[in-house]
Amino acid sequence: MTGVLEVLTGDGDLKITWSSADPESVTRAKAEFDRLKSEGYGFFAGEMEVKRLTAKRLKGATELTIRSVREFEPRVQRTVAVRPMRGG
């Protein structure tokens, strides 16, 4: 399984990928997650699922599930890191 950590920064987006078959890449991604977390970033995980068909759904319909995460989860397909909001 391959995963991606997308970091939304003020200078653009950064993507860090890992593969469950490559423990070193998982370690690097977790270290970056932990570093960002220490800087106050928030994290959201998104996973696509194929749902059962019903009369109202199209064949092969997928559904995106998004949830907040607090710890690195290497089995998640996509994690988005969002900069902390600062008041002015």
C-alpha positions in Angstrom: 0.0 0.0 0.0 1.2 3.5 -0.9 0.4 6.6 1.2 0.9 10.3 0.8 1.2 13.1 3.3 0.3 16.4 1.6 1.5 19.5 3.4 -0.3 22.7 2.6 2.2 25.5 3.2 2.3 29.2 2.4 4.8 28.5 -0.4 2.8 25.7 -2.1 2.2 22.1 -1.4 4.7 19.4 -0.4 4.0 15.7 -0.9 5.7 13.0 1.1 5.0 9.4 0.0 5.7 6.1 1.6 5.1 2.4 0.9 4.2 -0.2 3.5 6.8 -2.4 1.7 9.5 0.1 2.5 9.9 0.6 6.3 12.4 3.4 5.8 9.9 5.5 3.9 7.3 4.9 6.6 9.8 6.1 9.2 10.6 9.3 7.2 7.0 10.1 6.7 6.2 9.6 10.5 9.2 11.8 11.4 7.8 14.6 9.2 4.3 14.1 10.6 5.7 14.4 14.1 7.7 17.5 13.2 4.6 19.2 11.7 2.5 18.2 14.7 5.0 19.9 17.0 4.6 23.1 14.9 0.8 23.0 15.4 -0.3 21.6 12.1 -3.7 19.9 12.0 -4.2 16.6 10.1 -7.0 15.1 8.1 -7.1 11.6 6.6 -9.0 10.8 3.5 -9.9 7.3 2.2 -11.8 6.3 -0.9 -14.1 3.3 -0.6 -16.2 1.5 -3.2 -19.7 1.2 -1.9 -22.4 -1.3 -2.6 -24.7 -0.4 -5.5 -28.2 0.7 -4.8 -30.9 1.9 -7.2 -29.8 5.5 -6.6 -26.0 4.9 -7.1 -24.0 4.6 -10.2 -22.0 1.5 -10.9 -18.6 1.6 -9.2 -19.6 4.6 -7.0 -17.0 5.6 -4.5 -17.2 7.6 -1.3 -14.6 9.8 0.3 -14.3 9.6 4.1 -12.5 12.4 5.8 -11.6 12.5 9.5 -9.2 14.3 11.8 -6.1 12.4 12.9 -3.7 13.0 15.8 -1.2 10.2 15.2 0.6 9.0 12.0 -1.4 6.1 10.4 0.7 4.4 7.8 -2.3 2.5 6.4 -4.2 5.6 5.5 -4.1 6.4 1.7 -3.9 10.2 2.0 -3.2 12.5 4.9 -3.4 16.3 4.6 -1.5 18.6 6.9 -2.9 22.1 7.4 -1.0 25.0 8.8 -2.2 26.4 12.1 -4.5 29.4 11.9 -3.3 32.5 13.6 -5.4 35.4 14.6 -4.4 38.9 13.8 
